[in-house]
Amino acid sequence: MKNLIIQYQNNPKELELLYRKNKAAFKQEFNEIYSEIQSNPASEFWHERLNYESESISWGSFIQWRFVLIASFIAWVYAKIPAIFSLEEDFFYPRNLGFIALSFVTAYFAWTKKLPSKTLGIIAAITILAIAYINLLPDNQESDSIILACIHLPLLLWAILGFSFVGGEMNQLSRRLDFLRFNGDAIIMGAVLFISGLLLSGITIGLFNLIGIKIEQLYMEWIAVFGFSAAPLVASHLTQTNPQLINKVPPIIAKIFSPLVLVMLVIYLGAFVFSGKDPYNDREFLLLFNMLLIGVMALVFFAVAESSDERNKGVGTWVLTALSLVTILLNLIALSAIVFRITEWGITPNRMAVIGVNILMLIHLILVSRNLIQTVQGKSQLKEVGLTIVRFLPIYFIWTALVVFGFPLVFGFQ
């Protein structure tokens, strides 16, 4: 589309046809080449048109809300399958929560972006295969490989959501970066909706209690479940129709918490040395250590994605560089502990999964840290760091698919 925009930059009719064909893609491609054609008065007009931020709230069209409500209702029915068919909740929800939360958002973007039939077929085939596979696994709650498959399945569904978000064009790295930004925006909007839902629930239950009617169980089992099922869809829709409401918040959060987390980690590493805790023999401590590592790494990537449009390096870039280097140190400690445990007690599904993801995270962090160092040296731009992050994402997808589909079979459902 970039070539077509450049070709028709002086042809208003053709530009309008391109825009109406795929508005989201047109805006994305136009903004990427605007610096090349900004001398053209028509290009300046289109830039203002595409990037104008309205002060009013846009709720979207009736057709969009109809889709959101129908999809929310289907998600709610899916969530109530255990009650409808008398299934065990302990079996159903660990295997299917990811589909309730993510698959309907995937359908929303597939619909709004008018994905071609081939792309829709790929998404549908993978989703149906995942539903059938995860629910046909044996009902063995003691199986580490099955538990790992259930834990990693939402990550696989998140990757499919990303595939739908970028319109199946995985080679467009800038769109992958937009997907990371969307996640930050959607999480914030979802948190606002969650707090609002809690307030509404508390007020509703309290008012009925005042007149002697106990609705807690009925409300939580049916109405609240609908709210939880609909929240991801509503949050996604609102972030797409009102980007001006949220998109300035994630960069602020990233700039505030990045230095705070850096200071906390430095203090934590010092305390760790003198605490006497041993990640090599303390399994629970190693688990918490890895959760801390994943959380910090996610913050680094989130902060880079939100700051990648900044052209000038500042204090924030130095903080991110230091934070990434400290995170590499944490990763090395965790990785050495896992290797020690494997050497002493052998391979298990849990150890295999943890060492795999730690190796991938270490490689990814090294690549990101190298780009950050080049950025603070003035040899690169922060946007290149963001592109480095999203280039590596398919590797995580491959590993996640291996854990979900391969581990239960390789380890004999143990």
KAVEN-V761337 format. One record per residue. SS is DSSP state (helix for helix, strand for strand, loop for the rest). OMEGA is omega in radians with two decimals (NA if undefined). NEAR is the number of other C-alpha atoms within 12 Angstrom. Layout:
[[SS & OMEGA & NEAR] [SS & OMEGA & NEAR]]
//
This chain:
[[loop & 3.14 & 27] [helix & -3.13 & 23] [helix & 3.13 & 17] [helix & 3.12 & 20] [helix & 3.12 & 33] [helix & -3.11 & 28] [helix & -3.07 & 15] [loop & -3.07 & 23] [loop & 3.10 & 31] [loop & -3.13 & 21] [loop & -3.05 & 18] [helix & -3.09 & 19] [helix & -3.12 & 14] [helix & 3.10 & 18] [helix & 3.13 & 29] [helix & 3.11 & 23] [helix & 3.08 & 17] [helix & -3.11 & 27] [helix & -3.09 & 26] [helix & 3.13 & 16] [helix & 3.12 & 18] [loop & -3.01 & 22] [helix & -3.10 & 21] [helix & 3.14 & 27] [helix & 3.13 & 31] [helix & -3.14 & 31] [helix & -3.13 & 30] [helix & -3.08 & 27] [helix & -3.12 & 28] [helix & -3.12 & 36] [helix & -3.13 & 29] [helix & -3.10 & 24] [helix & -3.05 & 23] [helix & -3.12 & 28] [helix & -3.13 & 15] [helix & -3.03 & 18] [helix & -3.03 & 25] [loop & 3.10 & 20] [loop & 3.13 & 15] [loop & -3.13 & 18] [helix & 3.12 & 15] [helix & 3.12 & 23] [helix & 3.11 & 28] [helix & 3.09 & 23] [helix & -3.13 & 21] [helix & 3.12 & 27] [helix & 3.13 & 27] [helix & -3.13 & 18] [helix & -3.06 & 19] [helix & -3.01 & 23] [helix & 3.09 & 19] [loop & -3.13 & 16] [loop & -3.14 & 19] [loop & 3.11 & 15] [loop & 3.13 & 10] [loop & 3.14 & 13] [loop & 3.08 & 16] [loop & -3.11 & 20] [loop & -3.08 & 22] [loop & -3.06 & 21] [loop & 3.08 & 14] [helix & -3.12 & 11] [helix & 3.12 & 14] [helix & -3.13 & 25] [helix & 3.07 & 23] [helix & 3.10 & 18] [helix & -3.12 & 26] [helix & -3.10 & 34] [helix & 3.12 & 26] [helix & 3.12 & 22] [helix & 3.11 & 33] [helix & 3.12 & 34] [helix & 3.11 & 26] [helix & 3.09 & 26] [helix & 3.12 & 33] [helix & 3.10 & 33] [helix & 3.10 & 23] [helix & -3.11 & 30] [helix & -3.10 & 35] [loop & 3.12 & 30] [helix & 3.12 & 23] [helix & 3.14 & 19] [helix & -3.09 & 18] [helix & -3.04 & 15] [helix & 3.09 & 13] [loop & 3.09 & 12] [loop & 3.10 & 15] [loop & -3.13 & 16] [helix & 3.14 & 19] [helix & 3.08 & 17] [helix & -2.97 & 25] [helix & -2.95 & 30] [helix & 3.10 & 25] [helix & -3.09 & 26] [helix & -2.96 & 36] [helix & 3.14 & 37] [helix & 3.14 & 34] [helix & 3.12 & 36] [helix & -3.13 & 39] [helix & -3.04 & 40] [helix & -2.94 & 39] [helix & -3.01 & 39] [helix & 3.14 & 43] [helix & 2.99 & 41] [helix & 3.04 & 41] [helix & 3.11 & 39] [helix & 3.13 & 41] [helix & -3.13 & 37] [helix & 3.07 & 36] [helix & 3.13 & 31] [helix & -3.08 & 24] [helix & -3.12 & 31] [loop & 3.08 & 29] [loop & -3.09 & 24] [loop & 3.11 & 28] [loop & -3.06 & 18] [helix & -3.13 & 16] [helix & 3.12 & 15] [helix & 3.09 & 27] [helix & 3.13 & 27] [helix & 3.11 & 18] [helix & -3.13 & 20] [helix & -3.12 & 33] [helix & -3.10 & 25] [helix & -3.14 & 17] [helix & -3.11 & 26] [helix & 3.13 & 32] [helix & 3.11 & 18] [helix & -3.13 & 20] [helix & 3.12 & 30] [helix & -3.11 & 29] [helix & -3.06 & 16] [helix & -3.02 & 25] [helix & -3.12 & 39] [helix & 3.09 & 25] [helix & 3.08 & 19] [loop & -3.11 & 29] [loop & 3.11 & 22] [loop & -3.12 & 23] [loop & -3.07 & 19] [loop & 3.09 & 20] [loop & -3.08 & 13] [loop & 3.13 & 23] [helix & -3.10 & 28] [helix & 3.11 & 35] [helix & 3.08 & 38] [helix & 3.10 & 30] [helix & 3.11 & 36] [helix & 3.12 & 41] [helix & -3.14 & 40] [helix & -3.07 & 26] [helix & -3.10 & 37] [helix & 3.09 & 39] [helix & 3.10 & 33] [helix & 3.08 & 31] [helix & 3.11 & 36] [helix & 3.06 & 39] [helix & 3.09 & 33] [helix & 3.10 & 37] [helix & 3.05 & 42] [helix & 3.11 & 39] [helix & 3.10 & 39] [helix & 3.10 & 39] [helix & -3.10 & 39] [helix & -3.11 & 43] [loop & 3.09 & 33] [loop & -3.13 & 35] [loop & -3.11 & 31] [loop & -3.05 & 19] [loop & 3.13 & 25] [loop & 3.10 & 18] [loop & -3.06 & 24] [helix & -3.13 & 31] [helix & 3.11 & 31] [helix & 3.03 & 32] [helix & 3.11 & 34] [helix & 3.06 & 38] [helix & 3.12 & 35] [helix & 3.08 & 37] [helix & 3.11 & 38] [helix & 3.11 & 38] [helix & 3.13 & 35] [helix & 3.10 & 34] [helix & 3.13 & 35] [helix & -3.09 & 37] [helix & 3.11 & 36] [helix & 3.14 & 27] [helix & 3.11 & 29] [helix & 3.11 & 31] [helix & 3.11 & 30] [helix & 3.10 & 21] [helix & 3.12 & 22] [helix & 3.14 & 25] [helix & 3.13 & 24] [helix & 3.11 & 17] [helix & 3.12 & 17] [helix & 3.09 & 23] [helix & 3.12 & 20] [helix & 3.13 & 15] [helix & -3.13 & 18] [helix & 3.14 & 25] [helix & 3.14 & 19] [helix & -3.11 & 16] [helix & -3.14 & 22] [helix & 3.14 & 24] [helix & -3.14 & 19] [helix & 3.12 & 16] [helix & 3.09 & 16] [helix & -3.14 & 14] [helix & 3.13 & 12] [loop & 3.00 & 11] [loop & 3.14 & 11] [loop & -3.14 & 15] [loop & -3.10 & 16] [loop & -3.03 & 23] [helix & -3.07 & 21] [helix & 3.13 & 14] [helix & -3.09 & 14] [helix & -3.07 & 22] [helix & -3.06 & 21] [helix & -3.05 & 19] [helix & -3.07 & 22] [helix & -3.13 & 25] [helix & 3.11 & 28] [helix & 3.08 & 30] [helix & 3.11 & 30] [helix & 3.12 & 33] [helix & -3.13 & 35] [helix & -3.08 & 38] [helix & -3.01 & 39] [helix & 3.13 & 38] [helix & 3.13 & 41] [helix & -3.12 & 42] [helix & 3.12 & 39] [helix & 3.13 & 38] [helix & -3.14 & 43] [helix & -3.11 & 38] [helix & 3.10 & 33] [helix & 3.14 & 32] [helix & -3.12 & 34] [helix & -3.12 & 27] [loop & -3.13 & 27] [helix & -3.10 & 32] [helix & -3.12 & 21] [helix & -2.94 & 25] [helix & -2.87 & 32] [loop & 3.08 & 30] [loop & -3.09 & 21] [helix & -3.12 & 24] [helix & 3.10 & 32] [helix & 3.12 & 29] [helix & 3.12 & 19] [helix & -3.14 & 26] [helix & -3.10 & 32] [helix & -3.14 & 29] [helix & -2.99 & 20] [helix & -3.13 & 24] [helix & 3.11 & 37] [helix & 3.13 & 27] [helix & 3.12 & 20] [helix & 3.10 & 31] [helix & 3.13 & 30] [helix & 3.13 & 19] [helix & -3.11 & 20] [helix & 3.12 & 30] [helix & 3.10 & 21] [helix & -3.13 & 16] [helix & 3.14 & 19] [helix & 3.07 & 21] [helix & 3.13 & 13] [helix & -3.13 & 13] [helix & -3.13 & 19] [helix & -3.05 & 14] [helix & -3.06 & 11] [helix & -3.08 & 13] [loop & 3.10 & 14] [loop & -3.05 & 18] [loop & 3.13 & 23] [loop & -3.10 & 28] [loop & -3.12 & 25] [loop & -3.13 & 21] [loop & -3.04 & 18] [helix & -3.11 & 20] [helix & 3.13 & 14] [helix & 3.11 & 21] [helix & 3.12 & 31] [helix & 3.13 & 24] [helix & 3.12 & 16] [helix & 3.12 & 33] [helix & 3.08 & 32] [helix & 3.06 & 20] [helix & -3.13 & 22] [helix & -3.13 & 34] [helix & 3.13 & 27] [helix & -3.14 & 21] [helix & 3.13 & 35] [helix & 3.10 & 39] [helix & 3.11 & 28] [helix & 3.12 & 33] [helix & -3.11 & 46] [helix & 3.11 & 43] [helix & -3.13 & 36] [helix & 3.11 & 42] [helix & -3.13 & 48] [helix & -3.12 & 42] [helix & -3.10 & 38] [helix & -2.97 & 39] [loop & 3.13 & 36] [loop & 3.13 & 24] [loop & -3.07 & 21] [loop & -3.08 & 17] [loop & 3.09 & 20] [loop & 3.13 & 28] [loop & 3.14 & 20] [helix & -3.13 & 17] [helix & 3.13 & 33] [helix & 3.08 & 40] [helix & 3.12 & 29] [helix & 3.13 & 31] [helix & 3.11 & 48] [helix & 3.13 & 38] [helix & -3.13 & 29] [helix & 3.13 & 39] [helix & 3.12 & 43] [helix & 3.09 & 31] [helix & 3.12 & 31] [helix & 3.05 & 42] [helix & 3.10 & 33] [helix & 3.09 & 26] [helix & -3.13 & 34] [helix & 3.14 & 36] [helix & 3.10 & 27] [helix & -3.14 & 28] [helix & -3.11 & 39] [helix & 3.13 & 34] [helix & 3.12 & 25] [helix & 3.14 & 29] [helix & 3.10 & 38] [helix & 3.12 & 27] [helix & -3.10 & 23] [helix & 3.10 & 26] [helix & 3.13 & 22] [helix & -3.08 & 15] [helix & -2.96 & 14] [helix & 3.04 & 13] [loop & -3.09 & 14] [loop & 2.96 & 19] [loop & 3.11 & 27] [helix & -3.12 & 30] [helix & -3.12 & 31] [helix & 3.12 & 32] [helix & -3.13 & 29] [helix & -3.09 & 36] [helix & -3.12 & 35] [helix & 3.10 & 31] [helix & -3.10 & 26] [helix & 3.10 & 32] [helix & 3.09 & 35] [helix & 3.12 & 26] [helix & -3.14 & 29] [helix & 3.14 & 39] [helix & 3.12 & 31] [helix & -3.13 & 26] [helix & -3.14 & 35] [helix & 3.12 & 40] [helix & 3.12 & 29] [helix & -3.14 & 28] [helix & -3.13 & 39] [helix & 3.11 & 38] [helix & 3.12 & 27] [helix & 3.11 & 32] [helix & 3.10 & 40] [helix & 3.08 & 29] [helix & 3.13 & 22] [helix & -3.13 & 31] [helix & 3.07 & 26] [loop & -3.14 & 18] [loop & -3.11 & 17] [loop & -3.11 & 16] [loop & 3.09 & 23] [loop & -3.09 & 27] [helix & 3.12 & 39] [helix & 3.12 & 31] [helix & 3.09 & 31] [helix & 3.10 & 46] [helix & 3.11 & 40] [helix & 3.07 & 34] [helix & 3.12 & 32] [helix & -3.03 & 40] [helix & 3.07 & 36] [helix & -3.03 & 24] [helix & -3.03 & 29] [helix & 3.11 & 33] [helix & 3.11 & 26] [helix & 3.08 & 22] [helix & 3.13 & 28] [helix & -3.14 & 28] [helix & 3.14 & 22] [helix & 3.13 & 31] [helix & 3.10 & 32] [helix & 3.12 & 33] [helix & 3.13 & 27] [helix & -3.09 & 38] [helix & -3.02 & 38] [helix & -3.04 & 32] [helix & -3.03 & 26] [helix & -3.13 & 31] [helix & -3.14 & 31] [helix & -3.12 & 21] [helix & -3.08 & 18] [loop & 3.04 & 23] [loop & 3.11 & 18] [loop & 3.14 & 28] [loop & NA & 23]]
//
